[in-house]
Amino acid sequence: MMHSKFQFHYYVPSAMSNLPQQGWKVHVSAFYDNYRKVLKKVAKYCYLKRIPFKYVLSIQLRDLLGKQASRLAAGKLITIYPKDDQQFEEIVLDLYKALRNIHGPYILTDRRYRNSRCLYYRYGTIARQNRTIYSKNGVPFQDASQPTYANPTLAKDPFIADHEKKHQRPLKLFSEYEITDVYRYSNFGGTYKAIRLSDNLPVIIKEARSYLGESERLTAIKLRKHEREILQKYATTGLLPEVVDSFIESENYYLITTRVKGKTLTELKNHIYLVAGESSITASFIGIKE
């Protein structure tokens, strides 16, 4: 074992020297409450097969599972490095069976294997130190530079048939609403400014990404559904935004609310004063919008 400054541990057998500069690699995700169980299963498999892998230390779980985690790194608790395409396929198929009942957060930069809740993969750098991958013609691409799956080198995906869909219905999100601006992004999902196309009603779209969270009891979707319940409970007070709609689409959950005029939370910070030497805090709250 060797320890890196990024608080990962590496299992480096003699096969490490045979790894390619780039290729298909496997990521396994987990939550706080099942990480040790997942790590034991994956480590046992890799030890027996002498397959290089790395895993994050428990102390760093907060940085990879929380709401403010980097969307490019979130959920990547274990990384496995196949020596070639054949071994890559074997690893995915074997771990799919071994981890069939394991749940973990969604890894945004990767493709999920079939209906697994913790097994992901993508084509990227392996032995190469910089984050650049090359096509067969030598064209360079940045590896995993956006929080969405991409295969810019057009490397052959042996599992592509599992992801092809013959019939795709228009998404409700884009057929009924027009997003006009982005307020913020987080690992759990984004918040967007939009209008309802049927009547031009100004709305806020709050996205909760599937399978993201610190545990199965505290997922982004459960937190957003709880917000909807609170808004509906106090709807008659007129003090909170009204719930316009809520639905699940592409496994993500969307809460649509009315847009309320006023100051944003960021703007409100300019009206909060902490007076040195005094225990009181003087705050001027004018309103919260969007």
CORCOR-V146730 format. One record per backbone hydrogen bond with DSSP energy under -0.5 kcal/mol. CO is the residue of the C=O (numbers start at 1). NH is the residue of the N-H. Records with the same first field share a line. If there is no record, write none. Layout:
BEGIN
CO=NH + NH
END
This chain:
BEGIN
2=10
4=7
7=57
8=4
9=55
10=2 + 12
11=13 + 53
13=16
14=17
15=18
16=19
20=127
21=126 + 128
23=124
24=82
25=122
26=80
27=120
28=77 + 78
31=34 + 35
32=35
34=38
35=39
36=40
37=41
38=42
39=43
40=44
41=45
42=46
43=47
44=48
45=49
46=50 + 51
52=81
53=11
54=79
55=9
57=60
58=61
60=63 + 64
61=64 + 65
62=66
63=70
64=75
66=69
67=187 + 188
70=73 + 74
73=76
75=77
77=56
78=28
79=54
80=26 + 82
84=88
85=89
86=90
87=91
88=92
89=93
90=94
91=95
92=96
93=97
94=98
95=99
97=100
99=102
102=117
103=31
106=108
107=110
109=150
111=121
112=114
113=116
117=104
118=29 + 120
119=113
120=27
121=111
122=25 + 124
124=23
130=132
131=143
133=141
135=138
139=135
141=133
142=145
146=148
151=154
156=158
157=160
159=162
160=163 + 164
166=168
171=175
172=176
173=177
176=197
177=179
178=195
181=193
184=191
186=189
188=209
189=186
190=207
191=183 + 184
192=205
193=180 + 181
194=203
195=178 + 197
196=199 + 200 + 201
201=196
202=259
203=194
204=206 + 257
205=192 + 207
206=255
208=253
209=212
210=106
212=220
214=32
215=218
218=214 + 215
219=223
220=224
221=225
222=226
223=227
224=228
225=229
226=230
227=231
228=232
229=233
230=234
232=235
234=237
235=238
242=244 + 258
245=256
247=254
249=252
252=249
253=208
254=247 + 256
255=206 + 257
256=244 + 245
257=204
258=260
260=290
263=289
264=268
265=269
266=269
267=270
268=271
269=272
271=273 + 284
273=275 + 282
274=276
275=278
280=275 + 282
281=283
282=273
283=285
284=286
287=263
END
